[in-house]
């Protein structure tokens, strides 16, 4: 992988991740009910496979942990819906 990024939501409210390889550009599109924090965290995990300078890698890792923490805070605040 050369590059990974969490793309902006499309007109239908779906998040996406772009994965750029030497041969292909791949876009992963998620259902609208998937939380952005989870998509950002997945993008950060995929980005660990990129060959980039250490400073940029550190920033991506920080974003992943921040996104996961934000998702956990939303769940603990009761914003996640559950069914019985």
N, C-alpha and C positions, 0 to 999 in steps of 0.2 A: 504494500500500500504506500502510495506517495502522500496522500492527503485524505483526511476525514474531517467533516464538519457537520454540525447540526444545522440544518437549513430552516428557514422561516416557515411558518405554517402556510399552507396553501389556502385558497378561497373556501375550502370546506372545513377548515379548522384542523387539518391533519398535519402532524409534524413529520419531518423527514430527516434522513441522514444521507449525505453524499459521501461516497467512497470513490476516490480517484486512484486508479492503478495505471501502470505504464500502457496498458492495452485497452482499458475500458473506464467509463464513468458510470457508476452504479448509484441509483437513488433508491433508498429503502423508505417506504412510506408507511406510516403507522395509522391505526384507526384513531378517530377524533377523540375517543375517550381515554387514550393513553396520556398520562401526565407528561408535560414537557420536561420536568426534572428527571424522569426515567429515561427519556430519549436522550437528553444531554449526558446523562451518566453513561449510557451505552456508547454514545459517540466518543466519550473520553476513554472508555475501555478499548475501543477499536483503535483510537489514536495512539495508544501505547505501542502499537506495531509499526508506527511510522518512524522513519529515520529523520529526526529533526534535532536542532541544537538543544542542549540540556535545559536552558532557560525556558524555552517554549514548552518542552515536555513537563517541566515543573508547573507551569501555568495551567496546562491541560489537566494535570493530576489534581491541582487545587480546585478547578472547576468541577471535576467529577465528585470530589468529596463534598463540595458546597451544594451541588445538585442533590446528592443523596441525602444530606442533612436537611435540606429544604423539604424534600419529599417526606422524610420521617416526621418533621415538625407539622406538616399538613395533616398527616395521618393521626398524630397524637392530639391534634386540635379537633379531631372529629370531622374533618372535611371529606374523608373517604367514605363512600357509601358502602354499606354491607346489607346482605339479605339473610334472613333466617332460614 
